[in-house]
Amino acid sequence: MNRTEFVVAIAVILFLAFALGWFAAWVVSRFSRVTHSDMEELETMAQSLHTAEEQRDEAITYLQYREQELQAAIQQKDAELQAAMDGLREARQEAGELRAYIETLNA
């Protein structure tokens, strides 16, 4: 094998390597290409996600508002219950005092 044949063989090998690399790049780009319909689908999904996040935020805000309302109602009911219990305690004490007074009058 002389020098000219060696250069031609190397040139052919390099050309085949280039052609194989170019073909591999074309195949990869062909399979990984994003189509217009894929972009539309992604846009639709992004819009749906944005809407769902807004609804979630609104729901969280509403739940916090309702929780505050219910906490206020519970506090009010607790205050009313405590007042009723205090009134009942006073009424029982007064009834006990009246019984004792009546028993002292009858005795």
N, CA, C and O atoms as a printed pandas DataFrame, in Angstrom:
     atom_number atom_name residue_name chain_id  residue_number  x_coord  y_coord  z_coord
0              1         N          MET        A               1    0.872   -1.160    0.000
1              2        CA          MET        A               1    0.000    0.000    0.000
2              3         C          MET        A               1    0.914    1.217    0.000
3              4         O          MET        A               1    1.717    1.417    0.911
4              5         N          ASN        A               2    0.774    2.001   -1.017
5              6        CA          ASN        A               2    1.611    3.195   -1.099
6              7         C          ASN        A               2    0.905    4.377   -0.456
7              8         O          ASN        A               2   -0.207    4.247    0.057
8              9         N          ARG        A               3    1.535    5.487   -0.488
9             10        CA          ARG        A               3    1.040    6.684    0.192
10            11         C          ARG        A               3   -0.280    7.161   -0.396
11            12         O          ARG        A               3   -1.147    7.570    0.377
12            13         N          THR        A               4   -0.486    7.139   -1.648
13            14        CA          THR        A               4   -1.716    7.606   -2.298
14            15         C          THR        A               4   -2.886    6.713   -1.917
15            16         O          THR        A               4   -3.971    7.215   -1.620
16            17         N          GLU        A               5   -2.691    5.412   -1.918
17            18        CA          GLU        A               5   -3.763    4.501   -1.531
18            19         C          GLU        A               5   -4.139    4.694   -0.057
19            20         O          GLU        A               5   -5.311    4.627    0.313
20            21         N          PHE        A               6   -3.131    4.933    0.762
21            22        CA          PHE        A               6   -3.373    5.166    2.191
22            23         C          PHE        A               6   -4.213    6.429    2.408
23            24         O          PHE        A               6   -5.150    6.416    3.206
24            25         N          VAL        A               7   -3.888    7.502    1.715
25            26        CA          VAL        A               7   -4.632    8.773    1.820
26            27         C          VAL        A               7   -6.054    8.575    1.329
27            28         O          VAL        A               7   -6.993    9.074    1.949
28            29         N          VAL        A               8   -6.233    7.858    0.228
29            30        CA          VAL        A               8   -7.583    7.625   -0.312
30            31         C          VAL        A               8   -8.395    6.782    0.676
31            32         O          VAL        A               8   -9.574    7.055    0.899
32            33         N          ALA        A               9   -7.773    5.767    1.263
33            34        CA          ALA        A               9   -8.479    4.911    2.232
34            35         C          ALA        A               9   -8.908    5.725    3.453
35            36         O          ALA        A               9  -10.036    5.586    3.928
36            37         N          ILE        A              10   -8.006    6.578    3.965
37            38        CA          ILE        A              10   -8.351    7.428    5.115
38            39         C          ILE        A              10   -9.465    8.395    4.734
39            40         O          ILE        A              10  -10.373    8.624    5.533
40            41         N          ALA        A              11   -9.418    8.964    3.539
41            42        CA          ALA        A              11  -10.455    9.895    3.079
42            43         C          ALA        A              11  -11.800    9.197    2.995
43            44         O          ALA        A              11  -12.823    9.761    3.385
44            45         N          VAL        A              12  -11.803    7.963    2.482
45            46        CA          VAL        A              12  -13.054    7.212    2.377
46            47         C          VAL        A              12  -13.591    6.905    3.773
47            48         O          VAL        A              12  -14.792    7.028    4.014
48            49         N          ILE        A              13  -12.713    6.506    4.693
49            50        CA          ILE        A              13  -13.139    6.210    6.073
50            51         C          ILE        A              13  -13.697    7.463    6.743
51            52         O          ILE        A              13  -14.734    7.396    7.404
52            53         N          LEU        A              14  -13.034    8.591    6.583
53            54        CA          LEU        A              14  -13.526    9.847    7.180
54            55         C          LEU        A              14  -14.854   10.268    6.561
55            56         O          LEU        A              14  -15.746   10.740    7.266
56            57         N          PHE        A              15  -14.992   10.098    5.237
57            58        CA          PHE        A              15  -16.262   10.442    4.601
58            59         C          PHE        A              15  -17.385    9.549    5.106
59            60         O          PHE        A              15  -18.488   10.028    5.371
60            61         N          LEU        A              16  -17.111    8.237    5.243
61            62        CA          LEU        A              16  -18.126    7.332    5.770
62            63         C          LEU        A              16  -18.490    7.685    7.212
63            64         O          LEU        A              16  -19.660    7.611    7.588
64            65         N          ALA        A              17  -17.503    8.067    8.017
65            66        CA          ALA        A              17  -17.783    8.480    9.398
66            67         C          ALA        A              17  -18.647    9.744    9.407
67            68         O          ALA        A              17  -19.596    9.855   10.183
68            69         N          PHE        A              18  -18.297   10.704    8.523
69            70        CA          PHE        A              18  -19.104   11.929    8.427
70            71         C          PHE        A              18  -20.531   11.611    8.007
71            72         O          PHE        A              18  -21.484   12.132    8.586
72            73         N          ALA        A              19  -20.682   10.741    6.983
73            74        CA          ALA        A              19  -22.009   10.393    6.495
74            75         C          ALA        A              19  -22.805    9.660    7.571
75            76         O          ALA        A              19  -23.999    9.914    7.734
76            77         N          LEU        A              20  -22.166    8.763    8.300
77            78        CA          LEU        A              20  -22.848    8.042    9.378
78            79         C          LEU        A              20  -23.269    9.003   10.502
79            80         O          LEU        A              20  -24.374    8.886   11.030
80            81         N          GLY        A              21  -22.404    9.939   10.862
81            82        CA          GLY        A              21  -22.742   10.938   11.882
82            83         C          GLY        A              21  -23.880   11.835   11.437
83            84         O          GLY        A              21  -24.794   12.125   12.209
84            85         N          TRP        A              22  -23.819   12.277   10.181
85            86        CA          TRP        A              22  -24.893   13.123    9.665
86            87         C          TRP        A              22  -26.218   12.369    9.665
87            88         O          TRP        A              22  -27.247   12.928   10.043
88            89         N          PHE        A              23  -26.203   11.093    9.242
89            90        CA          PHE        A              23  -27.418   10.285    9.219
90            91         C          PHE        A              23  -27.958   10.082   10.639
91            92         O          PHE        A              23  -29.166   10.164   10.857
92            93         N          ALA        A              24  -27.076    9.820   11.597
93            94        CA          ALA        A              24  -27.501    9.637   12.994
94            95         C          ALA        A              24  -28.115   10.926   13.541
95            96         O          ALA        A              24  -29.128   10.877   14.239
96            97         N          ALA        A              25  -27.522   12.064   13.236
97            98        CA          ALA        A              25  -28.073   13.347   13.683
98            99         C          ALA        A              25  -29.437   13.596   13.051
99           100         O          ALA        A              25  -30.349   14.088   13.716
100          101         N          TRP        A              26  -29.582   13.261   11.780
101          102        CA          TRP        A              26  -30.870   13.437   11.104
102          103         C          TRP        A              26  -31.943   12.557   11.744
103          104         O          TRP        A              26  -33.067   13.007   11.965
104          105         N          VAL        A              27  -31.593   11.291   12.043
105          106        CA          VAL        A              27  -32.555   10.371   12.659
106          107         C          VAL        A              27  -32.967   10.890   14.037
107          108         O          VAL        A              27  -34.151   10.891   14.373
108          109         N          VAL        A              28  -32.004   11.325   14.824
109          110        CA          VAL        A              28  -32.324   11.843   16.167
110          111         C          VAL        A              28  -33.199   13.078   16.062
111          112         O          VAL        A              28  -34.176   13.200   16.800
112          113         N          SER        A              29  -32.876   13.990   15.170
113          114        CA          SER        A              29  -33.697   15.204   15.039
114          115         C          SER        A              29  -35.086   14.872   14.512
115          116         O          SER        A              29  -36.061   15.540   14.856
116          117         N          ARG        A              30  -35.174   13.859   13.690
117          118        CA          ARG        A              30  -36.472   13.454   13.137
118          119         C          ARG        A              30  -37.388   12.927   14.238
119          120         O          ARG        A              30  -38.580   13.233   14.256
120          121         N          PHE        A              31  -36.829   12.130   15.159
121          122        CA          PHE        A              31  -37.635   11.547   16.227
122          123         C          PHE        A              31  -37.874   12.497   17.393
123          124         O          PHE        A              31  -38.851   12.351   18.127
124          125         N          SER        A              32  -36.993   13.457   17.563
125          126        CA          SER        A              32  -37.155   14.368   18.698
126          127         C          SER        A              32  -37.755   15.706   18.293
127          128         O          SER        A              32  -37.799   16.625   19.110
128          129         N          ARG        A              33  -38.206   15.838   17.090
129          130        CA          ARG        A              33  -38.784   17.091   16.612
130          131         C          ARG        A              33  -40.127   17.351   17.301
131          132         O          ARG        A              33  -40.950   16.446   17.440
132          133         N          VAL        A              34  -40.329   18.573   17.721
133          134        CA          VAL        A              34  -41.585   18.974   18.349
134          135         C          VAL        A              34  -42.487   19.516   17.253
135          136         O          VAL        A              34  -42.136   20.464   16.551
136          137         N          THR        A              35  -43.655   18.899   17.120
137          138        CA          THR        A              35  -44.579   19.319   16.072
138          139         C          THR        A              35  -45.466   20.452   16.576
139          140         O          THR        A              35  -45.501   20.751   17.769
140          141         N          HIS        A              36  -46.170   21.065   15.654
141          142        CA          HIS        A              36  -47.075   22.172   15.984
142          143         C          HIS        A              36  -48.208   21.684   16.893
143          144         O          HIS        A              36  -48.615   22.385   17.820
144          145         N          SER        A              37  -48.705   20.487   16.621
145          146        CA          SER        A              37  -49.794   19.952   17.451
146          147         C          SER        A              37  -49.295   19.668   18.875
147          148         O          SER        A              37  -50.038   19.836   19.842
148          149         N          ASP        A              38  -48.027   19.236   18.995
149          150        CA          ASP        A              38  -47.462   19.038   20.330
150          151         C          ASP        A              38  -47.379   20.361   21.084
151          152         O          ASP        A              38  -47.669   20.418   22.279
152          153         N          MET        A              39  -46.989   21.410   20.395
153          154        CA          MET        A              39  -46.901   22.728   21.031
154          155         C          MET        A              39  -48.286   23.217   21.451
155          156         O          MET        A              39  -48.441   23.796   22.526
156          157         N          GLU        A              40  -49.286   22.986   20.611
157          158        CA          GLU        A              40  -50.646   23.382   20.967
158          159         C          GLU        A              40  -51.129   22.600   22.187
159          160         O          GLU        A              40  -51.783   23.149   23.074
160          161         N          GLU        A              41  -50.794   21.308   22.214
161          162        CA          GLU        A              41  -51.188   20.489   23.358
162          163         C          GLU        A              41  -50.496   20.972   24.633
163          164         O          GLU        A              41  -51.118   21.030   25.694
164          165         N          LEU        A              42  -49.218   21.316   24.529
165          166        CA          LEU        A              42  -48.497   21.848   25.689
166          167         C          LEU        A              42  -49.093   23.178   26.144
167          168         O          LEU        A              42  -49.211   23.432   27.343
168          169         N          GLU        A              43  -49.462   24.011   25.200
169          170        CA          GLU        A              43  -50.073   25.300   25.535
170          171         C          GLU        A              43  -51.415   25.091   26.243
171          172         O          GLU        A              43  -51.727   25.779   27.214
172          173         N          THR        A              44  -52.203   24.134   25.745
173          174        CA          THR        A              44  -53.488   23.814   26.372
174          175         C          THR        A              44  -53.277   23.284   27.789
175          176         O          THR        A              44  -53.997   23.654   28.716
176          177         N          MET        A              45  -52.289   22.419   27.940
177          178        CA          MET        A              45  -51.999   21.873   29.270
178          179         C          MET        A              45  -51.523   22.970   30.214
179          180         O          MET        A              45  -51.892   22.979   31.389
180          181         N          ALA        A              46  -50.712   23.892   29.715
181          182        CA          ALA        A              46  -50.232   24.993   30.549
182          183         C          ALA        A              46  -51.396   25.885   30.974
183          184         O          ALA        A              46  -51.459   26.320   32.123
184          185         N          GLN        A              47  -52.310   26.155   30.053
185          186        CA          GLN        A              47  -53.482   26.973   30.381
186          187         C          GLN        A              47  -54.357   26.264   31.410
187          188         O          GLN        A              47  -54.856   26.895   32.342
188          189         N          SER        A              48  -54.544   24.957   31.247
189          190        CA          SER        A              48  -55.340   24.188   32.209
190          191         C          SER        A              48  -54.683   24.186   33.579
191          192         O          SER        A              48  -55.360   24.306   34.600
192          193         N          LEU        A              49  -53.373   24.050   33.600
193          194        CA          LEU        A              49  -52.647   24.086   34.868
194          195         C          LEU        A              49  -52.790   25.442   35.535
195          196         O          LEU        A              49  -53.000   25.521   36.746
196          197         N          HIS        A              50  -52.680   26.507   34.759
197          198        CA          HIS        A              50  -52.824   27.859   35.303
198          199         C          HIS        A              50  -54.222   28.056   35.885
199          200         O          HIS        A              50  -54.373   28.620   36.969
200          201         N          THR        A              51  -55.237   27.592   35.167
201          202        CA          THR        A              51  -56.615   27.694   35.658
202          203         C          THR        A              51  -56.802   26.894   36.935
203          204         O          THR        A              51  -57.442   27.358   37.878
204          205         N          ALA        A              52  -56.246   25.698   36.966
205          206        CA          ALA        A              52  -56.365   24.854   38.160
206          207         C          ALA        A              52  -55.662   25.496   39.357
207          208         O          ALA        A              52  -56.165   25.430   40.479
208          209         N          GLU        A              53  -54.512   26.112   39.128
209          210        CA          GLU        A              53  -53.813   26.790   40.220
210          211         C          GLU        A              53  -54.626   27.980   40.736
211          212         O          GLU        A              53  -54.688   28.209   41.944
212          213         N          GLU        A              54  -55.243   28.730   39.838
213          214        CA          GLU        A              54  -56.082   29.854   40.261
214          215         C          GLU        A              54  -57.263   29.357   41.084
215          216         O          GLU        A              54  -57.592   29.945   42.114
216          217         N          GLN        A              55  -57.905   28.275   40.635
217          218        CA          GLN        A              55  -59.024   27.718   41.381
218          219         C          GLN        A              55  -58.572   27.212   42.740
219          220         O          GLN        A              55  -59.280   27.385   43.732
220          221         N          ARG        A              56  -57.402   26.590   42.795
221          222        CA          ARG        A              56  -56.860   26.118   44.071
222          223         C          ARG        A              56  -56.622   27.294   45.024
223          224         O          ARG        A              56  -56.963   27.223   46.205
224          225         N          ASP        A              57  -56.034   28.377   44.500
225          226        CA          ASP        A              57  -55.786   29.554   45.334
226          227         C          ASP        A              57  -57.095   30.156   45.837
227          228         O          ASP        A              57  -57.190   30.553   46.998
228          229         N          GLU        A              58  -58.101   30.224   44.969
229          230        CA          GLU        A              58  -59.406   30.734   45.380
230          231         C          GLU        A              58  -60.028   29.837   46.444
231          232         O          GLU        A              58  -60.617   30.329   47.407
232          233         N          ALA        A              59  -59.900   28.535   46.276
233          234        CA          ALA        A              59  -60.452   27.592   47.255
234          235         C          ALA        A              59  -59.746   27.737   48.602
235          236         O          ALA        A              59  -60.390   27.700   49.651
236          237         N          ILE        A              60  -58.434   27.900   48.573
237          238        CA          ILE        A              60  -57.679   28.076   49.822
238          239         C          ILE        A              60  -58.104   29.359   50.506
239          240         O          ILE        A              60  -58.286   29.378   51.723
240          241         N          THR        A              61  -58.265   30.426   49.751
241          242        CA          THR        A              61  -58.699   31.697   50.324
242          243         C          THR        A              61  -60.092   31.565   50.939
243          244         O          THR        A              61  -60.340   32.045   52.044
244          245         N          TYR        A              62  -60.996   30.908   50.210
245          246        CA          TYR        A              62  -62.358   30.716   50.718
246          247         C          TYR        A              62  -62.345   29.875   51.994
247          248         O          TYR        A              62  -63.050   30.188   52.953
248          249         N          LEU        A              63  -61.547   28.811   52.005
249          250        CA          LEU        A              63  -61.479   27.957   53.190
250          251         C          LEU        A              63  -60.911   28.709   54.388
251          252         O          LEU        A              63  -61.376   28.522   55.513
252          253         N          GLN        A              64  -59.914   29.554   54.158
253          254        CA          GLN        A              64  -59.374   30.352   55.257
254          255         C          GLN        A              64  -60.428   31.320   55.787
255          256         O          GLN        A              64  -60.551   31.506   56.998
256          257         N          TYR        A              65  -61.190   31.937   54.881
257          258        CA          TYR        A              65  -62.247   32.855   55.292
258          259         C          TYR        A              65  -63.310   32.115   56.096
259          260         O          TYR        A              65  -63.747   32.589   57.145
260          261         N          ARG        A              66  -63.726   30.939   55.594
261          262        CA          ARG        A              66  -64.747   30.147   56.310
262          263         C          ARG        A              66  -64.229   29.680   57.659
263          264         O          ARG        A              66  -64.978   29.645   58.635
264          265         N          GLU        A              67  -62.952   29.322   57.722
265          266        CA          GLU        A              67  -62.380   28.885   58.986
266          267         C          GLU        A              67  -62.388   30.021   60.006
267          268         O          GLU        A              67  -62.681   29.800   61.181
268          269         N          GLN        A              68  -62.070   31.227   59.563
269          270        CA          GLN        A              68  -62.115   32.376   60.454
270          271         C          GLN        A              68  -63.543   32.623   60.939
271          272         O          GLN        A              68  -63.765   32.889   62.120
272          273         N          GLU        A              69  -64.506   32.534   60.023
273          274        CA          GLU        A              69  -65.907   32.714   60.411
274          275         C          GLU        A              69  -66.325   31.675   61.442
275          276         O          GLU        A              69  -66.953   32.005   62.448
276          277         N          LEU        A              70  -65.972   30.418   61.188
277          278        CA          LEU        A              70  -66.358   29.348   62.103
278          279         C          LEU        A              70  -65.648   29.480   63.449
279          280         O          LEU        A              70  -66.239   29.193   64.490
280          281         N          GLN        A              71  -64.399   29.908   63.436
281          282        CA          GLN        A              71  -63.687   30.123   64.696
282          283         C          GLN        A              71  -64.365   31.233   65.496
283          284         O          GLN        A              71  -64.511   31.118   66.713
284          285         N          ALA        A              72  -64.776   32.297   64.827
285          286        CA          ALA        A              72  -65.483   33.381   65.505
286          287         C          ALA        A              72  -66.808   32.885   66.074
287          288         O          ALA        A              72  -67.174   33.229   67.198
288          289         N          ALA        A              73  -67.534   32.068   65.288
289          290        CA          ALA        A              73  -68.803   31.524   65.766
290          291         C          ALA        A              73  -68.584   30.611   66.969
291          292         O          ALA        A              73  -69.360   30.640   67.924
292          293         N          ILE        A              74  -67.537   29.809   66.924
293          294        CA          ILE        A              74  -67.235   28.924   68.059
294          295         C          ILE        A              74  -66.905   29.751   69.302
295          296         O          ILE        A              74  -67.366   29.437   70.399
296          297         N          GLN        A              75  -66.122   30.790   69.131
297          298        CA          GLN        A              75  -65.784   31.639   70.277
298          299         C          GLN        A              75  -67.038   32.295   70.848
299          300         O          GLN        A              75  -67.189   32.400   72.065
300          301         N          GLN        A              76  -67.934   32.735   69.969
301          302        CA          GLN        A              76  -69.175   33.344   70.431
302          303         C          GLN        A              76  -70.021   32.319   71.174
303          304         O          GLN        A              76  -70.562   32.625   72.236
304          305         N          LYS        A              77  -70.144   31.119   70.641
305          306        CA          LYS        A              77  -70.929   30.073   71.307
306          307         C          LYS        A              77  -70.301   29.685   72.637
307          308         O          LYS        A              77  -71.012   29.426   73.607
308          309         N          ASP        A              78  -68.965   29.643   72.690
309          310        CA          ASP        A              78  -68.296   29.343   73.964
310          311         C          ASP        A              78  -68.585   30.428   74.999
311          312         O          ASP        A              78  -68.818   30.133   76.172
312          313         N          ALA        A              79  -68.569   31.684   74.555
313          314        CA          ALA        A              79  -68.869   32.782   75.482
314          315         C          ALA        A              79  -70.318   32.683   75.969
315          316         O          ALA        A              79  -70.594   32.887   77.151
316          317         N          GLU        A              80  -71.238   32.368   75.053
317          318        CA          GLU        A              80  -72.641   32.213   75.445
318          319         C          GLU        A              80  -72.804   31.034   76.394
319          320         O          GLU        A              80  -73.550   31.129   77.369
320          321         N          LEU        A              81  -72.121   29.930   76.129
321          322        CA          LEU        A              81  -72.189   28.768   77.002
322          323         C          LEU        A              81  -71.635   29.097   78.385
323          324         O          LEU        A              81  -72.209   28.717   79.405
324          325         N          GLN        A              82  -70.518   29.804   78.402
325          326        CA          GLN        A              82  -69.938   30.182   79.701
326          327         C          GLN        A              82  -70.891   31.096   80.467
327          328         O          GLN        A              82  -71.046   30.943   81.679
328          329         N          ALA        A              83  -71.528   32.039   79.783
329          330        CA          ALA        A              83  -72.487   32.927   80.449
330          331         C          ALA        A              83  -73.677   32.122   80.971
331          332         O          ALA        A              83  -74.151   32.358   82.082
332          333         N          ALA        A              84  -74.157   31.172   80.165
333          334        CA          ALA        A              84  -75.288   30.344   80.604
334          335         C          ALA        A              84  -74.889   29.488   81.806
335          336         O          ALA        A              84  -75.676   29.339   82.741
336          337         N          MET        A              85  -73.708   28.939   81.794
337          338        CA          MET        A              85  -73.240   28.121   82.915
338          339         C          MET        A              85  -73.089   28.977   84.180
339          340         O          MET        A              85  -73.440   28.539   85.276
340          341         N          ASP        A              86  -72.568   30.191   84.021
341          342        CA          ASP        A              86  -72.455   31.090   85.179
342          343         C          ASP        A              86  -73.836   31.440   85.733
343          344         O          ASP        A              86  -74.041   31.452   86.947
344          345         N          GLY        A              87  -74.783   31.725   84.829
345          346        CA          GLY        A              87  -76.144   32.031   85.268
346          347         C          GLY        A              87  -76.779   30.836   85.967
347          348         O          GLY        A              87  -77.438   31.003   86.993
348          349         N          LEU        A              88  -76.592   29.637   85.432
349          350        CA          LEU        A              88  -77.130   28.432   86.065
350          351         C          LEU        A              88  -76.494   28.207   87.424
351          352         O          LEU        A              88  -77.188   27.840   88.372
352          353         N          ARG        A              89  -75.192   28.418   87.541
353          354        CA          ARG        A              89  -74.507   28.267   88.823
354          355         C          ARG        A              89  -75.072   29.253   89.852
355          356         O          ARG        A              89  -75.324   28.887   91.000
356          357         N          GLU        A              90  -75.265   30.492   89.431
357          358        CA          GLU        A              90  -75.822   31.496   90.339
358          359         C          GLU        A              90  -77.248   31.138   90.734
359          360         O          GLU        A              90  -77.640   31.298   91.890
360          361         N          ALA        A              91  -78.034   30.646   89.752
361          362        CA          ALA        A              91  -79.421   30.268   90.050
362          363         C          ALA        A              91  -79.457   29.102   91.040
363          364         O          ALA        A              91  -80.291   29.098   91.945
364          365         N          ARG        A              92  -78.581   28.125   90.889
365          366        CA          ARG        A              92  -78.529   26.995   91.828
366          367         C          ARG        A              92  -78.110   27.463   93.214
367          368         O          ARG        A              92  -78.650   27.014   94.224
368          369         N          GLN        A              93  -77.148   28.362   93.247
369          370        CA          GLN        A              93  -76.696   28.882   94.541
370          371         C          GLN        A              93  -77.827   29.649   95.223
371          372         O          GLN        A              93  -78.058   29.519   96.425
372          373         N          GLU        A              94  -78.520   30.446   94.423
373          374        CA          GLU        A              94  -79.638   31.212   94.983
374          375         C          GLU        A              94  -80.756   30.285   95.439
375          376         O          GLU        A              94  -81.355   30.502   96.493
376          377         N          ALA        A              95  -81.043   29.236   94.639
377          378        CA          ALA        A              95  -82.070   28.266   95.028
378          379         C          ALA        A              95  -81.659   27.563   96.317
379          380         O          ALA        A              95  -82.494   27.327   97.190
380          381         N          GLY        A              96  -80.385   27.229   96.439
381          382        CA          GLY        A              96  -79.912   26.602   97.681
382          383         C          GLY        A              96  -80.052   27.529   98.866
383          384         O          GLY        A              96  -80.436   27.101   99.954
384          385         N          GLU        A              97  -79.747   28.786   98.663
385          386        CA          GLU        A              97  -79.884   29.764   99.749
386          387         C          GLU        A              97  -81.351   29.932  100.129
387          388         O          GLU        A              97  -81.673   30.035  101.312
388          389         N          LEU        A              98  -82.248   29.961   99.138
389          390        CA          LEU        A              98  -83.678   30.091   99.435
390          391         C          LEU        A              98  -84.198   28.864  100.178
391          392         O          LEU        A              98  -85.008   29.009  101.093
392          393         N          ARG        A              99  -83.758   27.657   99.812
393          394        CA          ARG        A              99  -84.162   26.440  100.526
394          395         C          ARG        A              99  -83.704   26.507  101.977
395          396         O          ARG        A              99  -84.443   26.187  102.908
396          397         N          ALA        A             100  -82.460   26.935  102.130
397          398        CA          ALA        A             100  -81.950   27.031  103.501
398          399         C          ALA        A             100  -82.741   28.054  104.310
399          400         O          ALA        A             100  -83.020   27.834  105.488
400          401         N          TYR        A             101  -83.100   29.163  103.687
401          402        CA          TYR        A             101  -83.877   30.202  104.367
402          403         C          TYR        A             101  -85.283   29.683  104.727
403          404         O          TYR        A             101  -85.784   29.931  105.823
404          405         N          ILE        A             102  -85.901   28.965  103.791
405          406        CA          ILE        A             102  -87.238   28.408  104.036
406          407         C          ILE        A             102  -87.170   27.372  105.142
407          408         O          ILE        A             102  -88.064   27.318  105.987
408          409         N          GLU        A             103  -86.137   26.555  105.158
409          410        CA          GLU        A             103  -86.008   25.541  106.215
410          411         C          GLU        A             103  -85.809   26.202  107.564
411          412         O          GLU        A             103  -86.304   25.707  108.576
412          413         N          THR        A             104  -85.090   27.315  107.590
413          414        CA          THR        A             104  -84.908   28.003  108.879
414          415         C          THR        A             104  -86.210   28.647  109.336
415          416         O          THR        A             104  -86.462   28.745  110.537
416          417         N          LEU        A             105  -87.044   29.089  108.391
417          418        CA          LEU        A             105  -88.328   29.672  108.770
418          419         C          LEU        A             105  -89.301   28.602  109.269
419          420         O          LEU        A             105  -90.063   28.846  110.204
420          421         N          ASN        A             106  -89.278   27.426  108.652
421          422        CA          ASN        A             106  -90.159   26.331  109.044
422          423         C          ASN        A             106  -89.709   25.664  110.335
423          424         O          ASN        A             106  -90.514   25.034  111.020
424          425         N          ALA        A             107  -88.474   25.792  110.664
425          426        CA          ALA        A             107  -87.959   25.110  111.867
426          427         C          ALA        A             107  -88.185   25.868  113.121
427          428         O          ALA        A             107  -87.803   25.410  114.197
